[in-house]
Amino acid sequence: MSYIDEIIQQVIEKNPDEPEFHQAVREVLDSIRVIVDANEAQFRRDALLERLVNPERQIKFRVPWIDDQGNAHVNTGYRVQFNSAIGPYKGGLRLHPSVNIGIIKFLGFEQIFKNSLTGLPIGGGKGGSDFDPKGKSDREIMNFCQSFMSELCKYIGADTDVPAGDIGTGAREIGYMFGQYKKLRGLFEGVLTGKGLSYGGSLARTEATGYGLLYITDALLRDHNIDIKGKTVAVSGAGNVAIYAIEKAQQLGAKVVTCSDSTGWIYDAEGIDVALLKEIKEVRRERLTAYKNAKLTSEYHEGRGVWQIKCDIALPCATQNELTLEDAKLLKENGCIAVCEGANMPTTEDATKFLQENGILFIPGKASNAGGVATSALEMSQNSERLSWSFDEVDSKLRGIMENVYANISAAAKKYGMEGNYVAGANIAGFEKVLDAMNAQGIV
Ligand code: NDP
């Protein structure tokens, strides 16, 4: 059996009940086969792949908090510090009832290669909790965030591990966590990114993942002589990534006709009203039925269904495995030309394969949503030099980074004879830098 197949089998045996982690490892290792096969003896001797797929450290802790009625609850907190070969661990904190160690490991593993692709000095990590922020009062959110940080603060720091937002963790949660870190550690430092502008946050961080997704989509289309202007776009999700993807797509002249949340989805043939969507999701924190009620010409449907709408470009921006093989077939039938992932691993393995085999341009999340973490790293730089850059300065750096990511993944795919396979290109380009750093630093 090849070294890679042995490792995939080991990962499955040693980490049972973690299907998302298996999926992420399989996808990455499969596409770096050319490099591993060419160096198998050395990699085996140095246990290179074992070190790559086993986190440097994983922390699991109890998070007790008290609700508004005075009742205590206990959630589980996680931080997986996966790989620090090229810099301090960096990756978001997910607050969602579906969170478990397997989900955090899949996200942390992906984060290693994503962070490497940005060209910035950041290692891979991820964390979170199975706490559900939905329906909680502000005070309950604060209680939870403070308790979560009371434990997490022992393991993070501006030069060791710098968490950020993710599903369920936005500016409000980061604020409460930052306050608690400062109180307990007595340090005002860049230990979290996604902070508010009044205490060290970066302009354009809120917009970065969605905007970055469109910058790379635009670069991809231009490379194939396609103009994004006038194209119809389907987006899933209605959170941070989705909202700013919709905004930038519209600025670039495309028409976005859908968005969704975990209960239903909107089809708006006139184009999503992004100001209204922001008001509903960012300010009022309501469901998408409020969009339909405010814009009577739009349609609201329960459940999932965004991918049945005819579009040129599909941007899945909600969560993992939300675009299935059936969805991919519908997209193909409807003439879709490109799928670029805003979320982490939103396309299932068989759907990804189908899209690639059927000539649909496909960029995986670890490349196309890297704008978020890249701008987080720019926030770290600003914190270190105690300066704030203008919106345009950050935004133009973000655009440059995303265009570079596209150039690098495209070149890596070509170099190994897989032109146009951006999954392989992203994994190879991300892996090469991490490999070089791991080799240089010895067996640690
Ligand atoms: P948000 O919490 O802001 O929004 C998530 C959106 O997806 C919401 O509309 C939510 O609906 C929906 N959603 C979440 N879980 C499910 C589910 N199980 N089924 C259907 N819909 C769901 O998160 P973000 O926008 O920040 O993150 C979205 C994705 O992008 C995630 O995969 C995240 O890891 C990834 N990402 C985010 C980055 C960032 O900077 N924010 C950076 C890179 C990647 P509802 O409100 O009803 O739950």
Residues whose N, C-alpha, C, O or C-beta is under 5 A from the ligand:
A	BS01	NDP	G165 D166 I167 G168 T209 G237 A238 G239 N240 V241 A242 S260 D261 S262 T263 C317 A318 T319 Q320 G342 A343 N344 N369 G372
